[in-house]
Amino acid sequence: MALISPSRRLRRTPFSEGVEAAGVKAYTVYNHMLLPTVFRTPEEDYRHLKEAVQVWDVACERQVELRGPDAARLVQLMTPRDLRSMLPGQCRYMPVVDETGGMLNDPVVLKLADDRWWISIADSDLLLWIKALAIGYRLDVLVDEPDVSPLAVQGPKAEDLMASVFGDQVRDIRFFRYSWLDFMGRSLVIARSGYSKQGGFEIYVEGSDIGMPLWNALMEAGKSLDVHAGCPNLIERIESGLLSYGNDMTSENTPHECGLGKFCNTQTAIGCIGRDALLRVAKEGPVKQIRAISIDGDRVPSCDRHWPLRDGEKIVGRVSSAAWSPDFQTNVAIGMVRMTHWDQDTKLTVDTPEGPRPATVHEEFWN
């Protein structure tokens, strides 16, 4: 297997020392940074995530900070989600679209104040798009990437671990809300959120210098809870229907095609740059959409490219992510399927690298 050659273009994180000491076995590149993908095996990491607690280095979820009188206007330019009622202390999932309604990113946005926001981005150079909008619209706002690196604590025992480090006040944080809590005299944003359905928190570590002290504090406090270093798990995210930007959706897809219509208030999101295009999509409806797919047979190989979905000889969609699920004893997958074939229990064939397999369409994901 080929190795990744280190360079200054590929950035380490404030937690890389801890990740390496924990025995990371594989990385991917995400926002020009290292993102761990395996520590033991995907199956062992999956089981542990569902039963205990893990600390994830997700510093690659870079922040774009907006500061200034026009910060709120700039945020609303990017998204068809109406954010006018959003208050400081809240986080929201936010589809970001271009002028055609195509998805550019699907970040979580945090409102720190009326004139200060953080956008926690997926893997794309969204900072450049946001800077271009600010300049093009002559907005009174500063746009930059602050020294903020998220560290996730995920799993059913996450709340107990977080309480042992930050105090019981962490238990009062509601889903997609955040509080400012102290660590080593530093006030950090802690949100009840994360890229799993197992429950947990994301700590927005402001200042690289306290990255390893926090990592070590969590690992020490979590010994009795069987804490491990972990990472976003492919199997668990597919079971949960958590989409991966760049894999399951790109700028060629609208939020409605991605099943994200519930996050679009297109009628009231005045100012969204892609609003007119999305109003047409909302009226006519998408012709294809994300669906859960089960694939028969033994475990499928890694899905590093799209696999065609066929009805006979006719291609009616594609699979973008797939893995064997130990809990459901089948191959679980995420696919984009045409409306003529997206109904529950529709039988199709998927062309895997190991040959064709029977596949079934589901309207709901497993978790």
C-alpha positions in Angstrom: 0.0 0.0 0.0 1.3 3.4 -0.9 2.2 5.9 1.9 1.3 9.6 2.2 4.5 11.7 1.9 4.5 14.5 4.5 4.9 18.1 3.4 4.0 21.6 4.5 0.9 21.4 2.4 -0.4 18.5 4.5 -0.8 19.8 8.0 -0.6 17.9 11.3 -3.0 18.8 14.1 -2.7 19.9 17.7 -3.6 16.3 18.6 -1.4 14.3 16.2 1.1 13.4 18.9 -1.7 11.6 20.9 -3.2 10.0 17.7 0.2 8.5 16.9 0.8 7.3 20.4 -2.6 5.6 20.3 -1.5 3.5 17.3 -3.3 5.1 14.4 -3.2 2.7 11.4 -4.5 4.9 8.5 -5.2 8.5 7.6 -7.0 10.3 4.9 -6.5 13.9 3.8 -9.3 16.3 4.7 -9.1 20.1 4.3 -5.4 19.7 3.7 -5.0 18.0 7.2 -4.6 14.5 8.5 -7.8 12.7 9.5 -7.4 9.3 11.2 -9.6 6.6 9.7 -8.6 3.3 11.5 -7.0 2.5 14.9 -7.6 -1.2 15.3 -9.9 -2.5 12.6 -13.0 -0.7 11.3 -15.2 -3.4 12.9 -13.4 -3.2 16.3 -13.5 0.6 16.2 -17.3 0.4 15.3 -18.1 -1.9 18.2 -16.2 0.2 20.7 -17.8 3.4 19.5 -21.3 1.9 20.1 -20.4 0.5 23.6 -18.0 2.9 25.3 -16.4 6.3 24.5 -13.9 7.6 22.0 -11.8 10.8 21.6 -11.6 11.9 18.0 -9.1 14.2 16.4 -11.3 16.1 14.0 -9.2 19.3 13.8 -9.6 18.9 10.0 -13.1 20.4 10.5 -11.7 23.8 10.0 -13.5 26.9 11.1 -14.3 29.9 8.9 -14.8 32.9 11.2 -17.0 35.9 10.2 -16.7 39.1 12.2 -18.3 42.4 11.6 -21.6 44.2 11.2 -22.5 42.2 8.0 -21.6 38.7 9.4 -25.2 37.6 9.6 -26.0 38.8 6.1 -23.0 36.9 4.7 -24.0 33.7 6.4 -27.6 34.0 5.0 -26.2 34.6 1.5 -24.7 31.1 1.6 -27.6 29.0 2.7 -31.3 28.3 2.0 -31.8 27.7 5.7 -33.4 30.7 7.4 -31.1 31.6 10.2 -32.8 34.9 11.3 -34.2 33.3 14.5 -30.8 31.8 15.5 -29.4 32.9 18.9 -26.0 32.9 20.4 -25.5 29.5 22.1 -27.0 27.6 19.2 -25.6 25.4 16.4 -27.3 24.5 13.2 -26.7 22.2 10.3 -26.4 24.4 7.2 -26.4 23.4 3.6 -24.2 25.8 1.6 -25.2 26.3 -2.0 -23.9 28.2 -5.1 -26.0 30.3 -7.5 -27.4 27.1 -9.2 -28.5 25.5 -5.9 -25.6 23.0 -6.0 -24.1 21.9 -2.7 -20.7 23.5 -1.9 -20.5 22.2 1.7 -22.7 21.0 4.6 -21.1 22.6 7.7 -22.4 23.2 11.2 -22.7 26.9 11.9 -22.3 28.4 15.4 -23.5 31.8 16.3 -21.1 33.3 18.9 -22.7 36.8 18.7 -24.7 38.9 16.3 -21.5 40.0 14.6 -19.4 36.8 15.1 -20.0 33.3 13.6 -18.0 30.1 13.2 -18.7 27.8 10.2 -17.3 24.3 10.9 -16.7 23.0 7.4 -16.7 19.7 5.6 -13.9 18.9 3.1 -13.8 21.7 0.5 -12.1 25.1 0.2 -15.2 27.0 1.4 -13.1 29.8 2.9 -12.3 31.1 -0.6 -16.0 31.1 -1.7 -16.9 33.0 1.5 -14.1 35.6 0.9 -15.3 36.0 -2.7 -18.9 36.7 -1.5 -17.7 39.2 1.1 -15.6 41.1 -1.5 -18.2 40.8 -4.3 -21.0 42.1 -2.2 -18.8 44.8 -0.5 -19.7 43.5 3.0 -18.3 45.0 6.2 -17.0 41.7 7.5 -13.6 40.0 8.2 -13.3 36.4 7.0 -10.5 34.2 8.2 -9.5 30.8 9.6 -8.9 31.0 13.3 -6.7 28.8 15.4 -9.6 26.6 16.4 -9.4 22.8 16.2 -12.4 20.6 17.1 -11.9 17.5 19.3 -14.9 15.1 19.4 -15.9 12.9 22.3 -18.4 10.3 21.0 -20.2 7.2 22.4 -22.7 6.3 25.0 -20.3 7.1 27.9 -19.3 10.5 26.4 -21.3 12.6 28.9 -19.7 10.9 31.9 -16.2 11.5 30.5 -16.9 15.1 29.6 -18.4 15.7 33.1 -15.3 14.3 34.7 -13.1 16.9 32.9 -15.4 19.9 32.6 -17.9 19.4 35.5 -21.5 18.4 35.7 -22.6 21.6 33.9 -21.8 19.8 30.7 -24.8 17.6 31.2 -27.1 20.6 30.8 -26.0 21.3 27.3 -28.9 20.4 24.9 -28.5 18.9 21.4 -27.0 21.4 18.9 -26.5 23.9 21.7 -23.1 25.0 23.2 -21.7 26.4 26.4 -18.4 28.2 27.2 -16.6 26.0 29.8 -13.2 26.3 31.3 -10.0 24.2 30.7 -6.6 25.4 32.0 -8.0 28.9 32.4 -9.1 28.9 28.8 -12.8 29.3 27.9 -13.8 26.8 25.2 -16.9 26.3 23.2 -18.4 22.8 23.9 -21.3 21.7 21.8 -23.5 18.6 22.1 -23.0 17.4 18.5 -20.8 15.2 16.4 -20.4 13.0 13.3 -22.1 9.9 14.9 -25.5 8.9 16.2 -24.0 7.5 19.4 -24.2 10.8 21.3 -21.4 13.1 22.3 -19.8 16.4 22.2 -17.4 18.6 20.1 -14.9 20.7 21.9 -13.7 23.7 19.8 -10.1 24.0 21.1 -9.1 27.6 20.6 -5.3 27.7 20.8 -3.1 24.8 19.5 -1.0 25.0 22.7 -3.7 23.3 24.9 -4.4 20.5 22.3 -2.3 17.8 23.9 -3.0 18.8 27.5 -6.7 18.4 26.8 -6.2 15.1 24.9 -4.2 13.7 27.9 -6.8 14.9 30.4 -9.6 13.2 28.6 -7.6 10.0 28.2 -6.6 9.9 31.9 -10.1 10.7 33.1 -11.6 8.1 30.8 -9.6 5.1 31.9 -12.4 3.7 34.0 -14.8 4.2 31.0 -12.6 2.2 28.6 -11.8 5.4 26.6 -10.0 4.8 23.3 -8.7 7.1 20.5 -11.2 6.8 17.6 -12.3 8.5 14.5 -15.5 8.8 12.3 -16.4 5.2 11.5 -17.6 4.3 8.0 -19.9 1.5 9.1 -21.7 3.6 11.8 -22.1 6.7 9.6 -23.7 4.7 6.8 -26.0 2.9 9.2 -27.0 6.4 10.5 -27.3 8.0 7.1 -24.7 10.6 7.8 -23.6 11.9 4.4 -20.0 12.7 3.4 -19.5 15.7 1.2 -17.3 14.9 -1.8 -18.4 11.2 -1.6 -22.2 11.0 -1.3 -22.8 14.5 -2.6 -21.0 17.2 -4.6 -21.8 20.6 -6.2 -23.7 18.7 -8.9 -26.4 17.9 -6.3 -29.0 20.1 -4.7 -30.0 19.8 -1.0 -33.3 18.3 -2.0 -31.5 15.5 -3.9 -29.4 14.9 -0.8 -32.5 14.5 1.4 -31.8 17.8 3.1 -34.9 19.6 2.1 -36.0 19.8 5.7 -33.0 22.2 6.2 -34.2 24.5 3.4 -36.6 27.4 4.2 -36.3 28.6 0.6 -39.4 30.7 0.7 -38.2 32.8 3.7 -34.4 32.6 3.3 -34.3 36.0 1.6 -30.8 36.8 0.3 -29.7 33.2 -0.3 -27.6 33.3 -3.5 -29.1 30.1 -4.8 -32.7 30.8 -3.8 -34.3 31.2 -7.2 -32.8 28.0 -8.5 -34.0 26.1 -5.3 -37.5 27.6 -5.5 -37.8 25.8 -8.9 -36.4 22.6 -7.5 -38.7 22.7 -4.4 -41.8 23.3 -6.7 -41.0 20.5 -9.2 -39.3 18.1 -6.8 -36.0 16.2 -7.3 -35.7 13.5 -10.0 -33.2 11.6 -7.9 -32.5 11.4 -4.2 -30.3 9.8 -1.6 -31.5 6.4 -0.3 -30.3 3.7 2.0 -29.3 0.6 0.1 -28.7 -3.0 1.3 -26.4 -5.2 -0.8 -26.7 -9.0 -0.6 -23.8 -11.4 -0.2 -20.5 -11.4 1.6 -18.8 -8.1 2.6 -18.2 -5.7 -0.2 -14.8 -4.2 -0.9 -14.0 -0.5 -0.2 -16.1 1.8 -2.2 -13.5 4.2 -3.5 -15.5 5.1 -6.7 -19.2 5.1 -7.6 -20.8 1.8 -8.3 -23.7 1.8 -10.9 -27.1 0.8 -9.8 -29.1 -1.0 -12.5 -32.5 -2.2 -13.3 -31.7 -4.8 -16.0 -29.4 -3.0 -18.3 -30.6 0.5 -17.4 -28.5 2.6 -15.0 -30.9 4.2 -12.4 -28.4 5.4 -9.8 -25.1 4.8 -8.1 -23.8 3.7 -4.7 -21.3 6.1 -3.1 -20.5 4.6 0.3 -20.7 0.9 1.4 -19.6 -1.4 4.2 -20.4 -4.6 6.0 -22.6 -4.1 9.1 -21.9 -6.5 11.9 -25.1 -5.5 13.7 -27.4 -5.8 10.8 -25.5 -8.7 9.1 -25.7 -7.2 5.6 -23.8 -4.7 3.5 -25.2 -1.2 4.1 -24.8 1.5 1.6 -25.7 5.1 0.6 -26.9 5.6 -2.9 -28.4 8.2 -5.2 -31.4 6.7 -6.9 -33.8 8.0 -9.7 -37.4 8.7 -8.6 -38.6 5.8 -10.8 -36.8 3.4 -8.6 -36.5 4.9 -5.1 -39.5 3.4 -3.4 -39.1 1.0 -0.4 -38.1 -2.5 -1.3 -37.3 -1.8 -4.9 -34.9 -4.6 -6.2 -31.9 -3.5 -8.2 -28.4 -4.7 -9.1 -25.2 -3.0 -8.1 -22.0 -3.4 -10.1 -19.3 -3.9 -7.4 -15.6 -4.4 -8.3 -16.2 -8.1 -7.6 -19.1 -8.4 -9.9 -22.9 -7.7 -9.8 -24.8 -8.1 -6.5 -28.6 -7.9 -5.7 -29.5 -4.7 -3.9 -32.6 -3.4 -2.2 -33.7 0.2 -1.8 -34.9 1.4 1.7 -36.6 4.7 2.6 -35.0 4.8 6.1 -31.5 4.3 7.3 -30.7 1.7 10.0 -29.9 3.9 13.0 
